[in-house]
Amino acid sequence: MPETEAIPTSTLRTGLRISQLGFGAAQLGNLYRATTDDESRDAVDAAWEAGIRYFDTAPHYGLGLSERRLGAALRERPRDQFTLSSKAGRLLTPSPETAGRRDDEGFAVPAAVRRQWDFSGPGVRRSIEESLERLGLDRLDIVYLHDPDDFGDQCVNEAFPELVRLREAGVIGAIGAGMNQAPMLARFIRECDIDVVMCAGRFTLLDDEALVELLPAAQEHSVGVVVAGVYNSGLLSTQTVPDDAKFDYQQAPAELIARARAIAEVCVEHGVTLPEAAVAYPLRHPSVVSVVVGARTDAHVRSSVDRYRAEIPAALWRDLQRRGLLGPDFPFQTGDASS
């Protein structure tokens, strides 16, 4: 398959460039069910061929399997042509007593190692070293502290200072945190010298929590925001919203299902699908540098790219706002390619 037009990029304050559509590699770690090595490689190849140049993984994803598969698929690519992020805060330590069991955090892999929270300086360094070994690559472009909800003070006092030292030494290109909440990310932006954050599920068509503190702080401090979880665990992933749709990994409340269906109806009026609008929505905010969408197969990648490239009329956003389906504070951009 020939390479298509590159996905446009955004530039972080460190000068690091990041494609506006990113590849989320959690499913390469057998999220919920097994994925083959060939499927994983085909998915990464399809992302590359489609012009995606940002890839995100973590030790947590499949107890290291995602990193190993992603590294194997990227190893022959020119290293200066893609941006790679992984995460720190969960060390993987041997666990022979559970090796015969399946992982209990959603990944279809043997529990031969266990996750150990560690946001100390030495723990962060060890995490990065072990990620590089699993990836088989020479550097990480971005390191996020992963889900430090219960470790905010330790991150401020220990983990981030260590990441700053590693960034200044040129070991990594940019630093930040990745979480499923917005307030603590806003705290890190205000109190720490970070470059980028990943916010999952909190800046979507159904949840605009990030607009309260996070995005204003990001604008004030010139910090990039990567948005993940744009479908809110599936509720926004199909044009027809089913009764059993999930929101944040649980059964979606009836009122959210009704709202998603109302948004979908307005989308149809403008020749747009609900998933296309879900991908486009965060990118209209000036602080959002990329939307990361998970993929298991090459077909998933092609679908995500098609949704990203869909033309979204500016009238859709105005109509959603007029009908009370978008908050009044949404900061519209004008004169961009999607208007």
C-alpha positions in Angstrom: 0.0 0.0 0.0 1.5 3.4 -0.9 1.9 6.1 1.7 -0.8 8.7 1.7 -0.7 12.3 2.6 1.0 12.9 6.0 -1.2 13.8 9.0 -0.6 17.4 10.0 1.6 17.9 13.1 1.6 20.2 16.1 4.7 21.4 17.8 5.3 21.2 21.6 7.1 24.0 23.4 10.3 21.9 23.3 10.2 21.8 19.5 9.0 18.2 19.4 6.5 17.6 16.6 3.5 15.3 17.1 0.9 14.2 14.5 -2.6 15.4 15.2 -3.9 11.9 15.0 -2.0 9.4 17.2 -1.9 5.6 17.4 -2.9 4.3 20.9 -1.3 0.9 21.4 -3.2 -0.5 24.5 -4.9 -3.1 22.3 -1.5 -4.3 21.1 -1.2 -5.5 24.7 -4.2 -7.9 24.3 -6.7 -5.5 25.9 -9.8 -7.6 26.7 -8.8 -10.3 24.2 -5.9 -11.7 22.4 -4.3 -10.0 19.4 -1.7 -11.7 17.2 1.7 -10.4 16.5 0.8 -10.2 12.8 -2.4 -8.2 13.5 -0.4 -5.8 15.7 2.3 -5.3 13.0 -0.3 -4.8 10.3 -2.0 -2.1 12.4 1.2 -0.2 12.9 2.1 -0.6 9.3 -1.3 0.8 8.3 -0.9 3.8 10.6 2.5 4.5 9.1 1.1 4.2 5.6 -1.7 6.6 6.5 0.7 9.2 7.7 0.4 8.8 11.5 3.7 9.5 13.2 2.8 9.6 16.8 2.6 6.3 18.8 1.7 5.9 22.4 2.2 2.9 24.7 2.8 2.0 28.4 4.3 -0.8 30.5 0.8 -1.3 31.9 -0.6 -2.4 28.5 -0.4 -6.1 28.5 2.4 -6.2 31.2 4.9 -5.0 28.6 3.5 -6.8 25.6 2.3 -3.6 23.9 5.8 -2.0 24.2 7.5 -5.2 22.8 5.1 -5.3 19.8 5.2 -1.6 19.1 9.0 -1.5 19.3 9.3 -4.5 16.9 6.9 -2.8 14.4 8.8 0.5 14.6 12.3 -0.6 14.8 13.1 -0.5 11.1 11.4 2.9 10.6 13.6 6.0 10.5 13.8 7.1 14.2 13.7 10.8 13.4 10.4 10.4 11.5 8.1 9.4 14.4 7.3 10.5 17.9 7.0 7.8 20.6 5.6 8.1 24.1 5.5 5.7 27.0 4.7 6.0 30.6 6.2 5.6 34.1 4.8 4.9 37.5 4.1 1.2 37.2 7.2 -1.0 37.4 6.8 -4.6 36.3 8.3 -7.0 38.8 8.5 -10.9 38.5 5.6 -12.7 40.0 6.2 -16.5 39.6 3.4 -17.3 42.1 0.8 -15.8 39.6 2.4 -16.9 36.4 -0.3 -19.5 35.8 -3.1 -16.9 36.0 -4.5 -14.3 33.6 -3.8 -10.7 34.3 -6.6 -9.2 36.4 -6.5 -5.6 34.9 -8.2 -6.3 31.6 -5.4 -7.7 29.5 -5.4 -11.3 28.0 -1.9 -12.1 29.1 -0.3 -14.4 31.8 0.3 -12.6 35.1 4.0 -13.6 35.1 4.9 -10.1 36.3 3.0 -7.7 38.5 2.6 -3.9 38.5 4.2 -2.0 41.3 3.4 1.7 41.8 6.6 3.7 42.0 6.8 7.5 41.4 10.2 7.9 43.1 13.1 9.3 41.1 14.9 6.0 41.0 11.6 4.3 40.1 11.1 6.6 37.2 14.6 6.1 35.8 14.2 2.3 36.1 10.8 2.4 34.3 12.3 4.3 31.4 15.3 2.0 31.1 13.1 -1.1 31.1 10.7 0.4 28.6 13.6 1.1 26.2 14.8 -2.4 26.7 11.3 -3.8 25.8 10.9 -1.4 22.9 14.4 -2.1 21.6 14.7 1.6 20.7 17.3 4.2 21.8 15.1 6.9 23.3 11.6 7.9 24.3 10.3 11.2 22.9 7.7 11.7 25.6 7.4 10.2 29.1 4.0 10.6 30.9 3.5 9.7 34.6 0.7 7.2 34.4 -2.4 7.6 36.5 -0.8 9.1 39.6 -4.2 9.8 41.2 -3.0 8.8 44.7 0.5 10.1 44.3 0.2 13.8 43.4 2.6 15.1 46.0 5.2 12.5 45.3 5.0 13.3 41.6 5.5 17.0 42.3 8.4 16.4 44.7 10.2 13.4 43.2 9.0 12.1 39.8 8.8 15.4 37.9 12.1 16.7 39.1 13.7 13.5 37.9 12.0 13.8 34.6 13.2 17.4 34.3 16.8 16.2 34.8 16.4 13.5 32.2 14.9 16.0 29.7 17.7 18.4 30.3 20.2 15.6 29.8 18.6 14.9 26.4 17.5 11.4 27.5 13.8 12.3 26.7 12.3 15.0 24.7 9.2 16.1 26.6 7.6 15.2 29.9 4.1 15.2 31.4 1.3 13.0 32.9 -1.5 10.9 31.5 -4.7 10.5 33.5 -8.4 9.9 33.3 -9.1 13.1 35.2 -8.5 16.8 34.6 -8.0 18.6 37.9 -4.7 16.9 38.9 -3.3 17.4 35.4 -4.1 21.1 35.8 -2.2 21.1 39.1 0.8 19.5 37.5 0.8 22.2 34.8 0.6 25.0 37.4 3.3 23.5 39.8 5.7 21.6 37.5 7.9 22.3 34.5 6.1 20.0 32.1 5.5 20.1 28.4 2.4 18.0 27.6 -0.4 16.0 29.2 -2.6 13.2 28.1 -6.2 13.6 29.2 -8.4 10.5 28.6 -12.2 10.9 28.4 -12.5 14.3 29.9 -12.7 16.4 26.8 -15.3 14.8 24.6 -18.7 15.6 23.2 -20.2 14.2 26.4 -17.7 15.3 29.0 -16.1 18.8 29.0 -14.5 18.6 32.5 -11.1 19.7 30.9 -12.6 23.1 30.0 -12.9 24.1 33.6 -9.3 24.1 34.8 -7.1 22.0 32.5 -7.3 23.7 29.2 -7.1 27.2 30.6 -4.0 26.2 32.5 -2.5 24.6 29.4 -3.1 27.8 27.4 -1.5 29.9 30.1 1.6 27.8 30.4 2.0 26.8 26.7 1.5 23.1 27.6 0.2 20.8 24.9 -2.8 18.5 25.5 -3.1 15.1 24.0 -6.7 13.9 24.1 -7.5 10.2 24.4 -10.7 8.3 25.0 -12.7 10.5 22.6 -15.4 7.8 22.3 -15.9 7.6 26.1 -15.4 3.8 26.1 -17.7 3.3 23.1 -20.7 5.5 23.6 -19.6 7.8 20.8 -17.9 5.2 18.6 -20.9 4.3 16.3 -23.5 6.4 14.5 -26.3 4.3 16.0 -26.0 4.3 19.8 -27.1 1.0 21.3 -29.0 0.6 24.6 -26.0 -1.3 26.2 -23.4 1.3 25.2 -20.5 1.8 27.6 -19.4 5.1 29.2 -16.1 5.0 31.2 -16.1 1.2 30.9 -19.5 0.8 32.5 -23.1 0.8 31.3 -23.9 4.3 30.1 -26.6 6.1 32.1 -29.9 6.6 30.1 -29.5 10.4 30.0 -26.1 10.1 28.4 -27.4 7.6 25.8 -30.2 10.1 25.0 -27.8 13.0 24.7 -25.4 10.9 22.4 -28.4 10.0 20.2 -29.5 13.7 20.0 -25.9 14.7 19.0 -25.9 11.9 16.4 -29.2 13.2 14.9 -27.7 16.7 14.5 -24.6 15.2 12.9 -26.7 13.5 10.3 -28.4 16.8 9.4 -24.9 18.1 8.5 -23.7 15.0 6.7 -21.4 13.9 9.5 -21.3 10.8 11.6 -21.1 10.8 15.4 -17.6 9.2 15.5 -16.3 11.7 13.0 -17.6 14.6 15.2 -16.1 12.9 18.3 -12.6 12.8 16.8 -12.8 16.4 15.4 -14.3 18.1 18.5 -11.2 18.2 20.8 -8.9 19.3 17.9 -10.8 22.6 17.6 -9.3 23.8 20.9 -6.0 25.6 20.4 -4.2 23.7 23.2 -5.0 20.3 21.9 -2.0 19.0 19.9 -3.2 15.5 19.1 -6.1 13.0 19.4 -5.0 9.4 20.2 -7.3 6.6 19.1 -6.7 3.0 20.0 -6.4 0.4 17.2 -6.1 -3.4 17.2 -6.1 -4.0 13.4 -5.3 -2.3 10.2 -9.0 -1.9 9.5 -9.4 0.0 12.8 -6.6 2.3 11.8 -8.1 3.1 8.4 -11.5 3.8 10.0 -9.8 6.2 12.5 -8.0 8.0 9.7 -11.2 8.3 7.6 -12.9 9.8 10.6 -10.0 12.2 11.2 -10.0 13.4 7.6 -13.8 13.9 7.3 -14.8 17.4 6.6 -16.8 18.9 9.5 -18.8 22.0 8.7 -18.5 24.8 11.3 -22.3 25.0 11.3 -22.4 21.6 13.1 -20.8 23.0 16.2 -22.9 26.1 16.1 -26.1 24.0 15.8 -25.0 21.7 18.6 -24.4 24.7 20.8 -27.7 26.3 19.9 -29.6 23.2 20.8 -27.8 23.0 24.2 -25.8 19.9 23.2 -22.4 21.7 23.6 -21.5 23.9 26.5 -21.7 27.7 26.0 -18.0 28.1 26.7 -16.6 26.0 23.9 -13.9 28.1 22.2 -14.6 27.9 18.5 -11.7 28.3 16.1 -12.3 30.1 12.8 -10.7 29.8 9.5 -9.3 26.3 10.0 -9.5 23.5 7.5 -12.6 22.0 9.1 -14.7 25.1 8.8 
